[in-house]
Amino acid sequence: MSRSDADNQLVGQLSIIGMHGSEEFVQKVDRYIREWRGEDKSFITKAACPRFGTGEAKGIIYETVRGHDVYIFCDCFNYGVTYTMFGMDVPMSPDDHFQDLKRIIAAAGGKPRRITVIMPMLYEGRQHRRGARESLDCALALHELVNMGVTNIITFDAHDARVQNAIPLSGFENVLPNYQMIKALKNTVPDFCFDCKNAIIISPDEGGINRAMYYASVLEMDLGMFYKRRDYSTVINGRNPIVAHEYLGNDVAGKDVIIIDDMISSGDSILDIAYRLKSSGARRVFVFVTFGLFANGLDKFDEAYKAGKFDKIFTTNLIYVPESLKQREWYSMVDMSKFIALIIDTLNYDKSISSLLDPVDKINKLLGRGKNIDGEK
């Protein structure tokens, strides 16, 4: 990757910090950037959050970051890392990860020229609005980061991107992995036909309709949607339970189906929808999910796959992916390290990332189509 002299103006010396649990991912990002810039020296700045026996911690940055353009990558949902508290191994919770992130920002002491936090799955992103006497955790977290000196916050597929209204004067980018998902499907399932005669896009609920509309528009496919009929007289685990998923859209019989969602938590909704689609005659069912939490384990997915309820689930590696999941026949991991490297490399030169945020041209090129989203040549 070559740049003109006019383009070689860095915001500051690049420093990349990977929070605990994201070291392997950040090393991939670093390799890409070093390759593009022809650098032998790593851009990774060593940092850590050692803990005392009580579980308390402190943030340490082992190298200078004065005047640097610092990018901190934090996976708040990595339960695969632990710490010792009173002799017990404790898996790190999202709260623990977020506190460590603040510790590292505090350790920088206001010396960097700019701090950008890359938090793929937004901390407390599902607690983005107030329904009763409830805390607004996501808004509070964003305020904390901005007040500590963070200039930009980059997240992926936010549960509700309108939460950025909490920090209207600060940088907030909500990035979608659309191109990477489509490319992964094309490479993994070569016989998939990207047209409205053979495939249809499905939104699992009304909240994700805009996400599905983008895919349907770019891929020139029909769009269907399920809506959740809930029992509002009952509250279980803080939510009204779902009674049934009702489908709105064209017939799916004989077609391949792509279900688009931001996350899989327990997986009950996705599996129920996949079963409904298969029962309606869908040929194959594929699932695009940015974050695969699989909070209740993988057994139910194994059973559903054996029963033929779905064919493949695609998730990114933006959050922790356990080895047990990688080994599943029904699972396909979408590597996002090169994309993150592109974002960091571009921003470090203070250039626009608009083309990265809206990859319509790349998708059309991938599929051999010569037009944009509006249908113009």
Secondary structure, DSSP 8 states (H G I E B T S, - for coil): ----GGG---SSEEEEEE-TT-HHHHHHHHHHHHHHHT--S--B--EE--B-TTS-B--EE-S--TTEEEEEE--TT-TT-EEEETTEEEE--HHHHHHHHHHHHHHHTT-SSEEEEE-SS-TTTT--S-SSS---HHHHHHHHHHHTT--EEEEES-S-GGGGGGSTTSEEEEE--HHHHHHHHHHH-TT---STTTEEEEESSGGGHHHHHHHHHHHT-EEEEEEEEE-TT--BTTB--EEEEEEESS--TT-EEEEEEEEESS-HHHHHHHHHHHHTT-SEEEEEEEEE--TT-SHHHHHHHHTTS-SEEEEESSS---HHHHT-TTEEEE--HHHHHHHHHHHHTT---HHHH--HHHHHHHTT----TTS--
